[in-house]
Amino acid sequence: MKKETTHRLSELAKRVQGELRGPDLEVRGVSSLELAREEELSFVESRAHLKAARTTRAKALLAPPELEGELSGEKSLILCKNVRAALARIAQLFWQPAHPAPGISPLAVIEEGAEIGEGVSIGPWVYVGRGARIGRQSVLYPGVFVGAGAEIGERCVLYPYVVLYPGVKLSEGVVLHAGAVIGADGFGYAQEFGPQGLRHLKIPHFGTVEIGPEVEIGANSCVDRGTFGATRIGAGTKMDNLTQVGHNVEIGEGAIIVAQCGIGGHARLGRFVMMGGQVGVAPGAEIGEGARVAAKSGISGRIAPGEEVAGIPAIPARVWRKAAVAFARLPDMVKDWLKWKKSPGGKGENP
């Protein structure tokens, strides 16, 4: 929800540890270069956007110090090294989620023995199982299911139709977007041949899921419970929509996992790993701290800390980029080779 408020540029510059250049204007919001109004703050991250920065209606811009000379005199500037981070901090002043007011809907079902903290909002058709615990100021939107013995920390937000299976644990400040399912059984089966052929015998999953503070998980994502022990997601990790985390996976703090990634059981992701969209991680694979994985890559084995990889199977990104260029040239190379092969000198001789 947009907040009707104004802030002086000097106040905003102080908030992001930036330096103000130009008039100390008041602004009423933030927006893109193309959509910004005169009274809004916009941002420019590189020289590629200078033309749009000069023609935008916004009278104030966030910009990196190296662009001061290019924009000086045209706009008020807040100079900061990390423009995107500054934008995030400032935008929080002008926008906040419009969560429902505290209270328990008469259409919710709260089983005996459940503990509900102060200031909690529980919407219609929410089910809270026996012995579950919900921390203070948490919000459960309509249709949320909280299984028996599940624990929700303070200031958590569970959007519509989130499912928490029994016994899972959320730390404080966790956000689960619509349709996320936390704690379903992992995909574990044993194969057995019998008189009627191959059978798949389900392996019971006795474990749980433990999600650290300030984790955000996107819509329709799934995190499976451990076979034994727990599947764990570290503090501050952010997962996009439609991601799949298998049983007994461990994800370190501060990871970024983009949409449609699939992480196989018992895989290990170190702190601050970043994975592009549609990455597949094989069961038991390890990705070291700070590693970066390009979109659509396939990970098996071990990726060293800090390494950047791409491709299927994943290889160092610098090698993959060269291979991709060579692959694009293959049709012409084959055409040239066939042409030479048919030439008089093409019988096993050099062209």
Phi, psi and chi 1 to 4 in degrees:
 res  aa     phi    psi   chi1   chi2   chi3   chi4
   1 MET       -  131.7  178.3  179.9   68.0      -
   2 LYS   -73.0  135.1 -173.0  174.7 -179.0  179.9
   3 LYS   -96.0  129.5  -63.2  169.9   64.7  176.1
   4 GLU   -80.8   95.1  -65.5  -61.8  -33.1      -
   5 THR  -151.9  159.6 -177.1      -      -      -
   6 THR  -126.7  151.5   61.6      -      -      -
   7 HIS  -141.2  141.0  -65.9  -85.0      -      -
   8 ARG   -77.4  149.6  -73.4 -158.3  168.5  -86.1
   9 LEU   -60.9  -35.0  -66.0  178.8      -      -
  10 SER   -62.1  -37.6   56.2      -      -      -
  11 GLU   -65.6  -42.9  173.3 -167.5  -12.9      -
  12 LEU   -68.0  -39.0  -58.8 -179.1      -      -
  13 ALA   -61.8  -39.9      -      -      -      -
  14 LYS   -64.5  -38.2 -175.1  176.7 -179.9  180.0
  15 ARG   -62.4  -34.0  178.5  178.3  175.2   85.6
  16 VAL  -107.8   11.2  -60.4      -      -      -
  17 GLN    56.2   41.5  -61.7 -179.0  -32.7      -
  18 GLY  -103.9 -179.7      -      -      -      -
  19 GLU  -120.6  129.6  -63.0 -178.1   14.9      -
  20 LEU   -87.4  132.4  176.7   60.9      -      -
  21 ARG  -124.5  123.8  -61.7  -73.5 -170.6  -90.3
  22 GLY   103.1 -175.4      -      -      -      -
  23 PRO   -59.2  144.4  -22.9   32.8      -      -
  24 ASP   -86.4   78.9 -171.9   11.3      -      -
  25 LEU   -78.0  163.8  -54.2  174.7      -      -
  26 GLU   -97.8  137.5  -78.9 -167.0  -15.8      -
  27 VAL  -123.7  153.0  -67.8      -      -      -
  28 ARG  -112.7    5.7  -64.2 -179.5  177.5  -86.2
  29 GLY   169.2 -176.5      -      -      -      -
  30 VAL  -127.7  150.5  -64.3      -      -      -
  31 SER  -161.7  174.8 -170.0      -      -      -
  32 SER   -74.1  165.2   66.5      -      -      -
  33 LEU   -58.7  -37.9  -67.7  169.6      -      -
  34 GLU   -74.8  -32.7  -64.8   78.8   11.7      -
  35 LEU  -103.4  -12.1  -59.9  177.3      -      -
  36 ALA   -63.9  144.0      -      -      -      -
  37 ARG   -94.7  171.1  -63.5  173.1  -64.3  178.8
  38 GLU   -57.9  -37.2  -72.9 -171.3   -1.5      -
  39 GLU   -88.3    9.0   66.9  -86.6   18.3      -
  40 GLU  -107.9  156.7  -69.1  179.7  -44.2      -
  41 LEU   -93.5  134.1  174.9   69.4      -      -
  42 SER  -121.1 -170.1 -166.8      -      -      -
  43 PHE  -150.9  151.2   59.9   99.5      -      -
  44 VAL  -138.0  130.3   54.8      -      -      -
  45 GLU  -103.8  -23.0  -65.3 -175.8   82.9      -
  46 SER  -153.8  171.2   69.7      -      -      -
  47 ARG   -63.9  -21.7  -75.9 -174.6  169.3   79.9
  48 ALA   -60.9  -21.4      -      -      -      -
  49 HIS  -109.4   14.6  -56.8  106.6      -      -
  50 LEU   -63.4  -41.4  -84.0  174.5      -      -
  51 LYS   -59.5  -46.0 -177.6  177.5  179.5 -179.2
  52 ALA   -66.7  -33.5      -      -      -      -
  53 ALA   -66.2  -34.4      -      -      -      -
  54 ARG   -76.7  -26.0  -69.8  179.2  176.6  127.5
  55 THR  -101.7   -6.4   57.9      -      -      -
  56 THR   -64.1  150.7 -178.2      -      -      -
  57 ARG   -74.6  -20.3  -70.8 -179.9  -66.0  173.1
  58 ALA   -59.4  136.4      -      -      -      -
  59 LYS   -92.2   -4.5  -68.5 -175.5  176.2 -179.3
  60 ALA  -137.8  142.9      -      -      -      -
  61 LEU  -134.7  145.1  -62.1  172.1      -      -
  62 LEU   -85.4  135.1  -71.9  166.2      -      -
  63 ALA  -154.2  153.7      -      -      -      -
  64 PRO   -75.4  153.6   25.3  -31.8      -      -
  65 PRO   -55.7  -32.7  -25.6   34.4      -      -
  66 GLU   -69.2  -11.6   58.7  -93.0   24.0      -
  67 LEU  -100.3    4.2  -65.0 -173.1      -      -
  68 GLU   -58.3  -45.1  179.3 -179.4    4.0      -
  69 GLY   -63.2  -32.0      -      -      -      -
  70 GLU   -74.5  -25.6  -53.1  -84.0    0.4      -
  71 LEU  -117.1   -6.5  -63.3  168.6      -      -
  72 SER   -57.5  133.6 -178.7      -      -      -
  73 GLY    88.1  -17.1      -      -      -      -
  74 GLU   -93.2  -35.9  -60.5 -178.3   25.2      -
  75 LYS  -140.3  159.2  -50.8  -79.5 -175.4 -177.9
  76 SER   -72.5  138.3  -70.7      -      -      -
  77 LEU  -124.0  139.2  -57.7  175.8      -      -
  78 ILE  -108.3  110.7  -64.2  177.6      -      -
  79 LEU   -89.6  127.3  -58.0  176.1      -      -
  80 CYS  -151.1  145.9   45.2      -      -      -
  81 LYS   -67.7  -40.4  -67.9 -178.8  179.7  179.4
  82 ASN  -111.4   90.5 -170.4  -24.9      -      -
  83 VAL   -63.7  -42.1  171.4      -      -      -
  84 ARG   -65.4  -41.6 -173.9  166.2  -68.1  -91.2
  85 ALA   -65.7  -39.5      -      -      -      -
  86 ALA   -63.1  -41.5      -      -      -      -
  87 LEU   -58.5  -43.5  173.5   67.4      -      -
  88 ALA   -61.7  -43.9      -      -      -      -
  89 ARG   -67.4  -37.6  -68.4 -173.8 -179.4  -81.1
  90 ILE   -74.0  -40.3  -69.4  172.5      -      -
  91 ALA   -59.7  -30.7      -      -      -      -
  92 GLN   -62.7  -22.8  -68.4  169.3    6.3      -
  93 LEU   -74.7  -23.7  -64.1  173.2      -      -
  94 PHE  -106.5   -5.9  -64.3  100.9      -      -
  95 TRP  -145.7  139.0 -174.0   90.6      -      -
  96 GLN  -147.9  147.9   63.7 -179.5    9.0      -
  97 PRO   -60.3  139.6  -21.4   32.8      -      -
  98 ALA   -90.7   70.0      -      -      -      -
  99 HIS   -72.1  151.9  -65.6  -47.0      -      -
 100 PRO   -60.1  154.6  -20.1   31.2      -      -
 101 ALA   -67.8  155.7      -      -      -      -
 102 PRO   -57.5  149.3  -24.9   34.9      -      -
 103 GLY   141.3  162.2      -      -      -      -
 104 ILE  -114.7  120.5  -59.8  175.8      -      -
 105 SER   -63.8  141.1  168.7      -      -      -
 106 PRO   -64.8  -13.4   20.7  -31.4      -      -
 107 LEU   -91.4   -1.2  -63.5  176.7      -      -
 108 ALA   -83.0  154.9      -      -      -      -
 109 VAL  -115.1  117.4  175.5      -      -      -
 110 ILE  -115.3  112.1  -47.1  -64.4      -      -
 111 GLU   -74.8  160.4  -64.1  -74.4    9.4      -
 112 GLU   -58.9  138.8 -177.2  179.7   -7.9      -
 113 GLY    87.7   -5.2      -      -      -      -
 114 ALA   -73.6  143.6      -      -      -      -
 115 GLU  -111.9  125.0  -61.8 -179.6   17.7      -
 116 ILE  -117.3  121.9  -49.2  -62.6      -      -
 117 GLY   -75.9  174.3      -      -      -      -
 118 GLU   -68.6  144.3  -64.5 -180.0    2.5      -
 119 GLY    70.8   17.6      -      -      -      -
 120 VAL   -79.8  143.3  167.4      -      -      -
 121 SER  -111.5  121.7  174.6      -      -      -
 122 ILE  -124.7  115.6  -62.4 -179.3      -      -
 123 GLY   -82.8  179.6      -      -      -      -
 124 PRO   -60.7  146.5  -18.5   30.6      -      -
 125 TRP    62.5   22.0  -55.5  -66.9      -      -
 126 VAL   -82.5  140.4  169.8      -      -      -
 127 TYR  -117.5  127.7  174.3   85.7      -      -
 128 VAL  -120.2  115.9  179.4      -      -      -
 129 GLY   -75.5  169.2      -      -      -      -
 130 ARG   -58.2  131.3 -173.0 -177.7  -60.2  -90.3
 131 GLY    75.3    3.9      -      -      -      -
 132 ALA   -71.5  155.4      -      -      -      -
 133 ARG  -128.8  130.7  -61.0  171.9   60.1 -173.9
 134 ILE  -122.6  119.4  -58.6  175.3      -      -
 135 GLY   -71.3  162.1      -      -      -      -
 136 ARG   -61.0  144.7   56.1 -167.7  -61.6  -87.2
 137 GLN    63.6   17.8  -61.9 -179.1   -4.1      -
 138 SER   -81.8  157.2  -73.2      -      -      -
 139 VAL  -125.2  125.6  178.0      -      -      -
 140 LEU  -117.3  111.3  -82.3   61.7      -      -
 141 TYR   -75.3  167.9  -84.8   79.7      -      -
 142 PRO   -54.9  140.5  -29.4   36.8      -      -
 143 GLY    85.6    2.7      -      -      -      -
 144 VAL   -70.8  140.7  167.7      -      -      -
 145 PHE  -115.5  124.3  175.5   93.2      -      -
 146 VAL  -118.9  112.1 -179.9      -      -      -
 147 GLY   -71.8  166.5      -      -      -      -
 148 ALA   -56.9  133.6      -      -      -      -
 149 GLY    74.8    2.3      -      -      -      -
 150 ALA   -70.1  152.0      -      -      -      -
 151 GLU  -125.3  130.0  -62.7 -178.6   15.7      -
 152 ILE  -120.3  123.6  -60.6  173.4      -      -
 153 GLY   -73.8 -175.5      -      -      -      -
 154 GLU   -70.7  148.4  -62.2 -178.9    0.5      -
 155 ARG    59.9   29.0  -60.8  178.4  -68.7   98.4
 156 CYS   -84.5  153.4  -67.8      -      -      -
 157 VAL  -127.9  121.1  178.7      -      -      -
 158 LEU  -115.7  110.3  -81.0   60.9      -      -
 159 TYR   -76.8  174.0  -76.5   99.3      -      -
 160 PRO   -53.0  138.4  -29.9   37.6      -      -
 161 TYR    66.2   21.5  -55.5  109.2      -      -
 162 VAL   -67.8  141.7  164.2      -      -      -
 163 VAL  -120.8  122.2  173.5      -      -      -
 164 LEU  -108.9  114.3  -62.3 -173.4      -      -
 165 TYR   -69.7  162.9  -85.9   66.5      -      -
 166 PRO   -54.3  138.2  -28.3   36.3      -      -
 167 GLY    83.0   -2.9      -      -      -      -
 168 VAL   -75.6  159.1  -54.9      -      -      -
 169 LYS  -130.4  127.5  -62.0  178.5 -179.6 -179.8
 170 LEU  -113.3  129.8  -50.7 -176.3      -      -
 171 SER   -78.1 -174.8  -62.2      -      -      -
 172 GLU   -70.8  148.8   64.5  -87.6   11.5      -
 173 GLY    72.7   16.6      -      -      -      -
 174 VAL   -77.4  139.0  171.4      -      -      -
 175 VAL  -120.1  123.2  176.9      -      -      -
 176 LEU  -117.7  118.4  -56.8  178.9      -      -
 177 HIS   -81.7  170.2  -72.8  -82.9      -      -
 178 ALA   -52.4  132.9      -      -      -      -
 179 GLY    81.6    1.4      -      -      -      -
 180 ALA   -65.8  141.9      -      -      -      -
 181 VAL  -122.8  117.8  177.6      -      -      -
 182 ILE  -115.8  118.5  -48.7  -60.9      -      -
 183 GLY   101.7   12.1      -      -      -      -
 184 ALA   -66.5  161.5      -      -      -      -
 185 ASP   -60.4  143.9  -75.2   -6.6      -      -
 186 GLY   -70.3  165.7      -      -      -      -
 187 PHE   -88.8   79.8 -163.7   68.2      -      -
 188 GLY  -124.7  119.0      -      -      -      -
 189 TYR  -140.5  147.0  -64.0   87.0      -      -
 190 ALA  -107.0  141.6      -      -      -      -
 191 GLN   -97.4  141.0  -78.1   67.9   47.6      -
 192 GLU  -144.4  132.0  178.5 -177.2   70.5      -
 193 PHE   -94.0  132.5  -77.1   94.3      -      -
 194 GLY  -137.3 -170.0      -      -      -      -
 195 PRO   -57.2  -29.5  -23.3   33.2      -      -
 196 GLN  -100.4   15.9  -62.8  179.7  -12.0      -
 197 GLY    97.0 -160.3      -      -      -      -
 198 LEU   -72.6  133.4  179.3   64.9      -      -
 199 ARG  -123.4  149.3  -63.0 -179.4   61.4 -162.4
 200 HIS  -108.4  112.8  -56.6  -68.0      -      -
 201 LEU   -95.3  122.2  -56.1  178.6      -      -
 202 LYS   -68.5  132.6 -176.3  176.9  178.8   64.2
 203 ILE   -93.6  117.6  -61.3  172.7      -      -
 204 PRO   -60.8  145.0  -22.4   33.3      -      -
 205 HIS  -110.1  108.0  -75.1   64.9      -      -
 206 PHE   -91.9   -7.4  -59.0   97.3      -      -
 207 GLY   -84.4 -160.2      -      -      -      -
 208 THR  -145.4 -171.3 -174.4      -      -      -
 209 VAL  -127.4  134.8  175.8      -      -      -
 210 GLU  -124.0  119.1  -62.3  175.0   -2.3      -
 211 ILE  -113.8  126.1  -64.1  179.6      -      -
 212 GLY   -75.9  176.2      -      -      -      -
 213 PRO   -62.4  146.4  -18.7   30.3      -      -
 214 GLU    59.7   25.5  -50.5  -60.0  -29.7      -
 215 VAL   -80.1  141.8  168.8      -      -      -
 216 GLU  -125.7  129.3 -174.7  163.3   -1.1      -
 217 ILE  -123.2  130.2  -64.0  179.2      -      -
 218 GLY   -74.4  171.7      -      -      -      -
 219 ALA   -61.6  140.2      -      -      -      -
 220 ASN    58.5   28.9  -66.5  -35.6      -      -
 221 SER   -92.8  158.7  -65.2      -      -      -
 222 CYS  -133.2  135.8  -61.5      -      -      -
 223 VAL  -125.8  114.2 -179.4      -      -      -
 224 ASP   -82.6  148.5  -67.4  -15.5      -      -
 225 ARG   -73.9  157.6   67.6 -165.3  -50.1  112.0
 226 GLY   -70.2  150.2      -      -      -      -
 227 THR   -62.9  -54.6  -48.4      -      -      -
 228 PHE  -129.0  150.1  -54.3  100.2      -      -
 229 GLY    72.8 -148.4      -      -      -      -
 230 ALA  -132.1  148.6      -      -      -      -
 231 THR   -85.0  132.0  -58.3      -      -      -
 232 ARG  -127.9  136.2  -65.5 -174.5  174.4   90.8
 233 ILE  -122.8  122.4  -60.6  178.8      -      -
 234 GLY   -75.1  162.1      -      -      -      -
 235 ALA   -54.0  136.8      -      -      -      -
 236 GLY    76.5    3.8      -      -      -      -
 237 THR   -70.9  143.2  -74.9      -      -      -
 238 LYS  -123.5  123.2  -48.3  -62.3 -178.3 -175.3
 239 MET  -117.0  134.6  -66.8  167.7   48.0      -
 240 ASP   -79.6 -178.9 -159.3   -5.3      -      -
 241 ASN   -63.9  152.6  -58.7  -25.9      -      -
 242 LEU    59.0   40.6  -63.9  167.3      -      -
 243 THR  -101.7  152.8   55.1      -      -      -
 244 GLN  -126.4  123.8  160.3   64.8   24.2      -
 245 VAL  -117.9  118.8  177.6      -      -      -
 246 GLY   -79.1  177.7      -      -      -      -
 247 HIS   -65.5  139.8   62.1  -87.1      -      -
 248 ASN    62.2   19.0  -65.9  101.8      -      -
 249 VAL   -69.5  146.6  166.4      -      -      -
 250 GLU  -125.0  122.2  -67.6 -167.7    7.2      -
 251 ILE  -116.2  125.2  -61.0  175.5      -      -
 252 GLY   -71.9  174.8      -      -      -      -
 253 GLU   -68.1  149.5   63.8 -177.7   88.2      -
 254 GLY    70.6   19.3      -      -      -      -
 255 ALA   -76.1  153.2      -      -      -      -
 256 ILE  -121.1  122.3  -69.5  -71.4      -      -
 257 ILE  -128.3  112.3  -59.4  173.7      -      -
 258 VAL   -84.0  168.9 -177.5      -      -      -
 259 ALA   -53.4  145.0      -      -      -      -
 260 GLN    67.6   21.3  -62.4 -176.8    1.9      -
 261 CYS   -76.6  146.0  -73.8      -      -      -
 262 GLY  -125.5  124.5      -      -      -      -
 263 ILE  -117.3  115.4  -56.3  172.7      -      -
 264 GLY   -72.2  159.8      -      -      -      -
 265 GLY   -53.3  142.3      -      -      -      -
 266 HIS    67.0   10.0  -66.7  -81.9      -      -
 267 ALA   -69.6  155.2      -      -      -      -
 268 ARG  -126.6  124.4  -60.1  -72.6 -176.8  -91.7
 269 LEU  -116.7  125.0  -81.9   64.6      -      -
 270 GLY   -74.7  179.7      -      -      -      -
 271 ARG   -63.3  142.0  -60.8 -170.8  -51.8  157.7
 272 PHE    62.3   23.8  -49.3  121.1      -      -
 273 VAL   -65.5  143.7  163.6      -      -      -
 274 MET  -126.1  125.4  -59.1 -175.5   73.6      -
 275 MET  -124.4  128.9  -61.1 -159.6  -38.8      -
 276 GLY   -72.8  177.3      -      -      -      -
 277 GLY   -64.0  146.4      -      -      -      -
 278 GLN    63.3   27.6  -63.4 -174.7  -24.4      -
 279 VAL   -76.0  137.8  169.0      -      -      -
 280 GLY  -109.8  128.0      -      -      -      -
 281 VAL  -115.2  119.9  179.9      -      -      -
 282 ALA   -69.5  152.7      -      -      -      -
 283 PRO   -53.7  134.6  -26.9   35.5      -      -
 284 GLY    79.4   -1.1      -      -      -      -
 285 ALA   -68.7  158.7      -      -      -      -
 286 GLU  -129.1  131.7  -64.2 -175.5   16.9      -
 287 ILE  -120.9  118.6  -57.0  177.7      -      -
 288 GLY   -71.4  163.9      -      -      -      -
 289 GLU   -54.3  131.8  178.2  176.4  -29.0      -
 290 GLY    74.6    4.8      -      -      -      -
 291 ALA   -69.7  153.0      -      -      -      -
 292 ARG  -124.8  130.8  -59.7  164.5   65.1   92.8
 293 VAL  -120.0  122.2 -177.3      -      -      -
 294 ALA   -70.2  156.0      -      -      -      -
 295 ALA   -55.6  145.9      -      -      -      -
 296 LYS    66.8   16.0  -66.2 -179.3  178.7  -69.9
 297 SER   -80.6  159.5  -64.0      -      -      -
 298 GLY  -118.4  122.1      -      -      -      -
 299 ILE  -109.4  127.0  -55.4  -63.5      -      -
 300 SER  -140.1  159.1   59.4      -      -      -
 301 GLY    73.2 -135.9      -      -      -      -
 302 ARG  -130.5  133.0 -175.9  176.5 -176.0  -84.1
 303 ILE  -106.7  127.0  -56.7  -60.0      -      -
 304 ALA   -68.8  152.9      -      -      -      -
 305 PRO   -55.0  136.9  -26.4   35.3      -      -
 306 GLY    76.7   -2.1      -      -      -      -
 307 GLU   -79.2  149.4 -169.3  165.8    5.1      -
 308 GLU  -111.4  122.7 -177.2 -178.9   -1.1      -
 309 VAL  -128.7  161.7  -61.9      -      -      -
 310 ALA  -156.8  158.3      -      -      -      -
 311 GLY    95.8  174.4      -      -      -      -
 312 ILE  -128.8  113.8  -56.1  174.1      -      -
 313 PRO   -68.1  156.9   28.5  -35.6      -      -
 314 ALA   -65.3  136.2      -      -      -      -
 315 ILE  -131.9  169.0   57.3  176.3      -      -
 316 PRO   -50.9  134.4  -30.3   37.1      -      -
 317 ALA   -59.5  -35.0      -      -      -      -
 318 ARG   -64.3  -33.7   62.5 -175.5 -176.4  -80.5
 319 VAL   -73.8  -42.4  177.0      -      -      -
 320 TRP   -61.9  -39.1  178.8   85.0      -      -
 321 ARG   -62.5  -41.7  -66.6 -173.4 -172.4  101.9
 322 LYS   -65.7  -40.5  -66.3  177.8 -179.0  178.0
 323 ALA   -65.0  -37.3      -      -      -      -
 324 ALA   -64.4  -39.7      -      -      -      -
 325 VAL   -63.8  -44.7  171.5      -      -      -
 326 ALA   -63.7  -40.0      -      -      -      -
 327 PHE   -61.6  -40.2 -177.2   79.2      -      -
 328 ALA   -64.5  -24.1      -      -      -      -
 329 ARG   -89.4   -6.8  -64.9  173.5   55.6 -165.0
 330 LEU   -57.1  -45.0  -80.3  178.9      -      -
 331 PRO   -56.1  -44.6  -27.7   37.0      -      -
 332 ASP   -67.4  -36.9  -71.1  -23.2      -      -
 333 MET   -65.0  -41.6  -67.6  170.4   66.4      -
 334 VAL   -65.9  -41.3  170.7      -      -      -
 335 LYS   -60.6  -44.8 -177.0  178.2  179.2 -179.5
 336 ASP   -64.6  -39.0  -69.4  -17.2      -      -
 337 TRP   -65.3  -43.2 -179.3   81.7      -      -
 338 LEU   -65.0  -38.0  -70.3  173.6      -      -
 339 LYS   -63.2  -44.0 -176.2  177.6 -180.0 -179.6
 340 TRP   -65.5  -37.4  167.0   76.1      -      -
 341 LYS   -60.9  -34.3 -168.1   70.2  174.3  174.6
 342 LYS   -84.0   -9.0  -66.0  178.0 -178.9  178.0
 343 SER   -77.8  162.9   69.0      -      -      -
 344 PRO   -56.8  -30.4  -25.3   33.9      -      -
 345 GLY   -94.5   12.3      -      -      -      -
 346 GLY   -92.7   12.1      -      -      -      -
 347 LYS   -92.0   70.1  -63.1 -179.6  179.7 -179.5
 348 GLY    80.0    0.0      -      -      -      -
 349 GLU   -94.0  163.1  -57.6  174.5   11.5      -
 350 ASN   -70.8  144.3  -69.9  -31.3      -      -
 351 PRO   -67.0      -   23.2  -31.6      -      -
